[in-house]
Amino acid sequence: MSAVTLDTAAPTAAAESLHTAALRLVREKPLGAAGAAVFLIFLLCAVFAHPLAPYGENDTRIFNRLQPPSAEHLLGTDALGRDVLSRVLIGAQVSMLVGVLTSALATAISVAIGMLAGYFGGRVDMLTQRMVDAWMIFPDLVLLIVVISVLGPGMTQIIVVLGLLYGIGGSRIIRGAVMSVRENTYTRAAQAIGASSLHILWRHILPNIGPVVILLFTSRIGAVILAEAGLSFLGLGVPPPAATWGEMLTGSGRAYMYVAPWLALAPGICLTLAVFSINVFGDALRDVLDPRMRGSR
């Protein structure tokens, strides 16, 4: 039997087309579909933030400071007279960009480490898992604060550090999925006819762990957005004058919480909705893609 025949005959866990999966998501998990729609709106707002923003993020009008929501400023103004709606929209760019890029980096690291350990096993697996164990000894928040304090705040530093943090920890999930797929008949058959390890990993292992990879990616986005907001709240996020939801909460939002509550409510509600929507979507996607969850409601 040729390798080409094996490639076409190998069953995959992601056999359903994207169209069918989307229909099942809407029909069986309407809350998850609504979460996907809400998160898509946030993504579109982030992409088109500058055209949508009525003012610049740092346009200061000191005589308009702390104005409540009005027709001119739909979400009011902050202590420097800056339009809160504009800063929320542009702040979405940072949160969405950090969330998506960091999740992509973390997922790539998890896939690389997990496939290496899960497929080869033996000493490779043992050495890899001991390194993962050593990494996971340190509490996430403490490790984040220490590393960012040493490297300095900045978007690149946050993406790299969070990507490593979540990527190394998530490799265990990928490892377990790879070890399960490795024992299937088509993988053994490919090994028997002399297919290379790289070919097997690319054509047989990776497609079959696709749903796990997708779920890992979506589940990381919400956690990363919250982590970035927490770092910004502590003053270790993207440095000013860039507008971020975390910085808006810790800056004017906290200082003027009782005088101008809209300063904290606007970024707080956006942060809550963004994280909640992607988490709900991720849970629903898991139920749709995981055969073991078929029939659950």
C-alpha positions in Angstrom: 0.0 0.0 0.0 1.4 3.4 -1.0 1.8 6.4 1.3 -0.6 8.3 -1.0 -3.3 5.6 -0.4 -2.8 5.9 3.3 -3.1 9.7 3.2 -6.5 9.5 1.5 -7.8 6.7 3.6 -6.7 7.9 7.0 -9.7 9.0 9.1 -9.6 12.4 10.7 -11.3 13.7 13.8 -12.0 16.9 11.8 -13.9 15.1 9.0 -16.9 17.5 9.2 -16.6 20.5 6.9 -16.5 23.9 8.4 -19.9 24.6 6.9 -21.5 21.6 8.7 -19.7 22.4 11.9 -21.0 26.0 11.8 -24.6 24.8 11.2 -24.3 22.4 14.1 -23.0 25.2 16.3 -25.9 27.5 15.4 -28.5 24.7 15.8 -27.2 22.9 18.9 -25.3 25.7 20.7 -27.0 29.0 20.1 -25.3 30.6 23.1 -21.9 29.6 21.7 -22.9 31.0 18.3 -24.0 34.3 20.0 -20.6 34.4 21.7 -18.8 34.0 18.4 -20.9 36.8 16.9 -20.1 39.1 19.9 -16.4 38.3 19.7 -16.4 38.9 16.0 -17.9 42.4 16.6 -15.1 43.1 19.0 -12.6 42.0 16.4 -14.1 44.2 13.7 -14.2 47.1 16.1 -10.5 46.5 16.8 -9.6 46.3 13.1 -11.6 49.4 12.2 -11.0 51.3 15.5 -9.4 54.4 14.0 -12.1 55.0 11.3 -14.9 54.3 13.9 -13.4 56.4 16.7 -14.9 59.9 16.6 -11.8 61.4 18.2 -8.1 60.5 18.6 -7.2 58.4 21.6 -5.1 61.1 23.1 -7.0 64.2 21.9 -7.0 66.3 25.1 -9.7 68.9 25.8 -9.1 69.9 29.3 -12.3 72.1 29.4 -14.4 69.0 28.6 -12.9 66.9 31.4 -15.2 64.4 33.3 -18.2 65.0 31.1 -21.0 62.4 31.5 -22.2 60.5 28.4 -23.9 62.8 25.9 -24.6 63.1 22.2 -21.1 64.6 21.6 -19.3 62.0 23.7 -21.4 58.8 23.9 -19.4 57.3 26.7 -18.3 60.6 28.3 -14.8 62.0 28.8 -12.0 61.2 31.2 -10.0 63.5 33.5 -8.0 64.9 30.6 -11.0 65.5 28.4 -10.3 62.6 26.2 -13.2 60.8 24.5 -13.8 57.5 26.4 -15.5 55.8 23.4 -12.5 56.5 21.2 -10.1 55.1 23.8 -12.3 52.0 24.3 -12.3 51.3 20.5 -8.6 51.8 20.1 -7.9 50.0 23.3 -9.7 47.0 21.7 -6.9 46.9 19.2 -4.3 46.2 21.9 -6.5 43.6 23.7 -7.5 41.7 20.5 -4.0 41.9 19.0 -2.3 40.6 22.1 -5.0 38.0 22.6 -4.9 36.5 19.1 -1.1 36.8 18.5 -0.2 35.4 22.0 -2.7 32.6 21.6 -1.3 31.7 18.2 2.3 31.7 19.6 1.2 29.7 22.6 -0.6 27.1 20.5 2.4 26.8 18.1 4.7 26.1 21.1 2.2 23.6 22.6 1.9 21.8 19.3 5.7 21.6 18.8 6.5 20.4 22.3 3.4 18.1 22.5 4.0 16.4 19.2 7.7 15.9 19.9 7.0 14.3 23.3 3.9 12.4 22.4 5.1 10.9 19.2 8.7 9.9 20.1 8.0 9.0 23.7 10.7 7.3 25.8 13.6 9.5 26.9 12.4 12.4 24.7 9.1 12.4 26.5 10.6 12.0 29.9 13.1 14.9 29.4 10.4 17.1 27.9 7.9 16.5 30.7 10.5 17.2 33.4 11.2 20.5 31.8 7.5 21.3 31.6 7.1 20.3 35.3 10.0 22.6 36.3 8.4 25.5 34.3 5.0 25.0 35.9 6.3 25.0 39.4 6.3 28.8 39.4 2.9 30.6 39.8 1.8 32.2 36.6 1.2 35.7 38.0 4.5 35.8 39.9 6.4 34.6 36.8 4.7 37.2 34.7 5.5 40.1 37.0 9.1 39.1 37.5 9.9 38.6 33.8 8.0 41.8 32.7 9.8 43.8 35.4 13.1 42.6 34.1 12.4 43.0 30.4 10.3 46.1 30.8 6.7 46.7 29.7 5.8 46.6 26.1 3.5 44.7 23.6 6.3 42.5 22.2 7.5 41.4 25.7 3.9 40.6 26.8 3.2 38.5 23.7 6.5 36.6 24.0 6.2 36.0 27.8 2.5 35.0 27.8 3.1 32.9 24.7 5.8 30.9 26.5 3.8 30.7 29.7 0.7 29.3 28.2 2.4 27.4 25.4 4.6 25.3 27.6 1.8 24.5 30.0 -0.6 23.6 27.2 1.8 21.2 25.6 0.5 18.4 27.9 -2.9 18.6 26.3 -1.4 18.2 22.8 0.9 15.4 24.1 -2.1 13.4 25.3 -3.9 13.8 22.0 -0.8 12.8 20.0 -0.2 9.7 22.1 -3.8 8.6 21.4 -3.5 9.1 17.6 -0.1 7.5 17.5 -1.6 4.1 18.4 -4.2 4.2 15.6 -3.9 1.6 12.7 -3.2 4.1 9.9 -0.3 5.6 11.9 1.2 2.1 12.4 0.6 1.3 8.8 2.5 4.4 7.7 5.4 3.5 9.9 5.4 0.0 8.5 5.8 1.1 4.9 8.8 3.3 5.9 7.2 6.8 6.0 9.4 9.4 7.7 8.5 10.7 11.1 8.0 14.2 9.7 5.6 12.9 7.1 3.6 11.0 9.7 3.5 14.0 12.0 2.4 16.3 9.2 0.0 14.1 7.3 -1.4 11.8 10.0 -0.9 13.2 13.5 -1.5 16.9 13.0 -4.8 16.7 11.0 -6.3 14.3 13.6 -5.5 16.6 16.6 -6.9 19.6 14.7 -10.0 20.0 16.9 -7.8 19.9 20.1 -5.5 22.6 18.6 -8.5 24.8 17.7 -10.0 24.4 21.2 -6.6 25.2 22.8 -6.3 28.3 20.7 -9.8 29.7 21.5 -9.5 28.9 25.2 -6.2 30.8 25.4 -7.6 34.1 23.9 -9.8 34.9 26.9 -7.1 34.1 29.4 -4.5 36.1 27.6 -6.8 39.2 27.3 -7.4 39.0 31.1 -3.7 38.6 31.8 -2.8 41.6 29.6 -5.5 43.7 31.4 -4.1 42.6 34.8 -0.6 43.5 33.8 -1.8 46.9 32.5 -3.7 47.4 35.8 -0.4 46.8 37.7 1.4 49.2 35.4 3.4 46.4 33.6 1.4 46.3 30.4 1.6 48.4 27.2 3.1 51.7 28.4 1.2 55.0 28.0 0.1 56.9 26.0 -1.3 53.8 24.3 -4.9 53.2 25.3 -5.7 49.8 26.8 -8.6 48.5 28.8 -6.5 47.6 31.8 -4.8 51.0 31.8 -8.2 52.8 31.6 -9.4 50.8 34.6 -6.3 51.5 36.8 -5.9 55.1 35.7 -8.9 57.5 35.6 -11.3 54.6 36.1 -10.1 53.8 39.6 -9.2 57.4 40.6 -12.6 58.8 39.6 -14.8 55.7 40.2 -17.3 57.6 42.4 -17.3 60.9 40.6 -17.3 59.5 37.0 -18.3 55.8 37.1 -18.5 55.6 33.3 -14.7 55.7 33.2 -14.5 52.3 34.8 -17.8 50.9 33.5 -17.0 51.3 29.8 -13.7 49.3 29.6 -14.8 46.9 32.4 -18.0 45.9 30.5 -16.0 45.6 27.2 -13.4 43.4 28.9 -16.1 41.2 30.5 -18.1 40.8 27.3 -15.0 40.0 25.2 -13.7 37.3 27.6 -17.1 35.8 28.3 -18.0 35.6 24.6 -14.8 33.8 23.5 -15.1 31.4 26.5 -18.7 30.6 25.7 -17.8 30.1 22.1 -14.8 27.9 23.0 -17.0 25.7 25.2 -19.6 25.3 22.4 -16.9 24.6 19.9 -15.6 21.8 22.1 -19.0 20.2 22.3 -19.4 20.4 18.5 -15.9 19.1 17.5 -15.4 16.5 20.3 -17.2 13.2 19.3 -17.4 12.3 23.0 -19.6 15.4 23.6 -22.1 14.6 20.8 -25.6 14.7 22.1 -24.8 17.0 25.0 -26.8 20.2 25.3 
